[in-house]
Amino acid sequence: DSGFEAAEGGALRLRNPLSTEASNLRTALLPGLLDTAARNRAFGARGGAIFEVGHVFEPRQQPPELRETALHYRLTGEINGGTGDVSEDLLVGVAEKGRVAGLLVGTARPSGWNVPAFTADFFGAKGLVERLVSGAAFEPRSRPFLHPGKAAAVLVDGKEVGWVGELHPETAERFELEDWPVAAFELDLTATDPDPMPRYAPFYDVPAVSMDLSVLVGEEVRVGDMM
C-alpha cells in the first residue's frame, strides 16, 4: 500500500495523517511561507523576507502493467521482473522534487541611516531570482494566485524552471495579508547556482521597539503633567 491517495487539486492525501491540517502532501512551498508571514504580522511585524528549501510532491500515473512490479518494489525495495529502466516515480506513484521559494512582504527591510526602506515588489523578487539562477530569462506568464501583469515564468534555455511575481490581492486577503505588498518566487532547486560562500548574521531573540525613552523626574511631578 502506498499510504496515500489522490485528492482534489492534484495533491496526494495521506491515509494516516498526523493531523487534519497536514493531511495532504504539498505541491508548492508558497502557502507555508504565506502562513508564516501572516503569523508574523499578527505579532506586530511590519514585513520581512523569508525563504524555504524543501520538497514538493506530484502524483504519477502508473501504467497497469507496472502495478505488480510496483507492489513488489514497495514491499521489498527491489525491482522484480524485466521491466528495464523503470523510473522510481512510476513505481511509487509520486514524484518528489526539490524547490526553493522566497517571500517578500510589507517592508522587507527597514530604512537605515544611509539607505531607504525596501518594500516588497516584483522587481525585488526578480532580482533575487537573477542571483539564484544563472542565465535566467523571464517571460510574462500569470498564474491564478499572482497579480496579472506582475508575474513571469523563469526560463533557462527555454525550459520553465519556476515563477516570480506579486501576489493577487484576493490571495493575499485569503491569507490575512491584505493591504500588504507581497512578492514571491518558487524555483526548481536543480536550476539554482547560488553563491556557495556561507554568510552569517547575528540572530536577536529580543522583540524590537521603535523607541525606548527613560527619564528622571522629581517625586512631586505628577504623571499627567509629565505626559
HELIX and SHEET records of a PDB file:
HELIX    1   1 GLU A    8  GLY A   10  5                                   3    
HELIX    2   2 THR A   20  ALA A   22  5                                   3    
HELIX    3   3 LEU A   30  ALA A   42  1                                  13    
HELIX    4   4 PRO A   64  LEU A   66  5                                   3    
HELIX    5   5 ARG A   67  THR A   76  1                                  10    
HELIX    6   6 GLU A   88  VAL A   92  1                                   5    
HELIX    7   7 PHE A  122  LEU A  132  1                                  11    
HELIX    8   8 PRO A  169  ARG A  174  1                                   6    
HELIX    9   9 LEU A  189  ALA A  191  5                                   3    
HELIX   10  10 VAL A  223  MET A  226  1                                   4    
SHEET    1   A 3 PHE A   4  ALA A   6  0                                        
SHEET    2   A 3 LEU A  12  LEU A  14 -1                                        
SHEET    3   A 3 ASN A  24  LEU A  25 -1                                        
SHEET    1   B 3 GLY A  47  PRO A  59  0                                        
SHEET    2   B 3 VAL A  94  ARG A 109 -1                                        
SHEET    3   B 3 PHE A 118  THR A 119 -1                                        
SHEET    1   C 6 GLY A  47  PRO A  59  0                                        
SHEET    2   C 6 VAL A  94  ARG A 109 -1                                        
SHEET    3   C 6 VAL A 182  ASP A 188 -1                                        
SHEET    4   C 6 LYS A 159  LEU A 167 -1                                        
SHEET    5   C 6 LEU A 146  VAL A 156 -1                                        
SHEET    6   C 6 ALA A 137  PRO A 140 -1                                        
END                                                                             
